[in-house]
Amino acid sequence: MKYSELLTLYKDEKLDNATKKQVEADIERHEAISEYLFEQEEETGIEALEFPKVNNDFDQMVNRAIRRVFIKIGICIIAITLGIVIFLIFFLPEIVDSFYYNPEKSTGEHGNQLGLDLAVYTELCIPANNRKSAYVTGRGYGNYDIIIPQDISYNDFFINFAGKIEKGTLLMYDADALNPPVQNAFAWFQMEGNISDSLSDLIDRNKKINYCAAGDVNSAAKKLIELNESEKYTAYVTLDKIMPYEKFMKYLNRISEKISFENVWCAVCTKNGIKSSDTERFCIENLGFNCALTSSHNLDWDREKYPYMLLWDGTSDKATFTEQLIEDMQKEEFMKTHFTSLLRYMAEQKQFLKMMGRQPQQYSDAADYVEKNGLMVYGFVCIAGKDSILKLQKENKVYEIYTQAMR
């Protein structure tokens, strides 16, 4: 019989006395066991169970996982921050630099971009103030500090120009440092008529107005008398008649035997200057080149593309400052190549020209004109003292002279 059936018979009082007593003993025993277990549970509480121990291990596991995640996140944040800092310090300035004119860009073993550009630009546009080198300190983000030294002096003074280039904008601390001569430095400025004639004939015969910075012949001569005996000047000599280059050089060599002057630069027709029309206005651009050797240089450039661009080259194993070079400089074809190389090179330096406020087209058009018409000289610039300038003024091929104090 099952014990549950036995309990049912006990509740119905159908058991004999002996079995009844045995069941009652069993019930009493189970009540005692239950009471013991209840008391034991109150003493030990929930800590006596295994489940809390399992839960504590899980918490520790979760905490360790969270710590690992935070460590990884922290490392990633540090790495990203460090990467951004390195990028900002080392790479971003160079990236920004690439969008603007870079004066410290190397142009070979010797020199930098600004030095080469200045050598070409000053020979073309700023007579008697040629600059062939530059010290450049980059500050990043297209910003540079520059110093342009004077390489040679004719009056015992050396003037170094300082300034800065900021994102393709040039600021010279001396505002006149790289200014070209005034547009009307030569008396041929805006002259009308057939320029196969002499300037004096055009003015006298047609009653033209002389727009030269020195004024007419008489006022220009009076200003020369007032010059300081002990100073040297930059003299802008206007020829009375425009000459082909080789004829001009023969004339220059002849008068240099009796008159002392230095650093000759010739002004060349580069725009509608060789016309036969009596109504053609002669437009001069004050572009030219050195036709006397002054100082050597150590600059490099593409010599195949721009042959003879810079003369008296000191970078080759055998310097070209020789009698042969001096002889070649008397020839129009040689110097035409020199001049057009200067012009073609300058026309391609668009960032530099924008910084100088010039247009590339002017230089490429001038090169085209000279290649077609040759070298025709309407004046020259030289450095001389008062006595030599007065002697030059008396030359029959000279119309008048405008002078400036040397810088």
Secondary structure, DSSP 8 states (H G I E B T S, - for coil): --HHHHHHHHHTT-S-HHHHHHHHHHHHHHHHHHHHHHHHHHHHGGGGSSHHHHHHHHHHHHHHHHHHHHHHHHHHHHHHHHHHHHIIIIIHHHHHHTTS--TT-B-SSS-BHHHHHHHHHHHHH-TT------EEEEEETTEEEEEE-----SSS----EEEEEETTEEEESSTTTT----TTSSTTTT-BS-TTS-HHHHHHHHT-----TT-SHHHHHHHHHTS-TT-EEEEEEEEEEEEEHHHHHHHHHHHHTTS--EEEEEEE--SS-S---TT-B------EEE-S----B-----TTTSTTSSSSB-SSSS---SHHHHHHTT-HHHHHHHHHHHHHHHHT-HHHHHHHT--HHHHHHHHHHHHHH--EEEEEEEEEEHHHHHHHHT-TTEEEEEEEE--
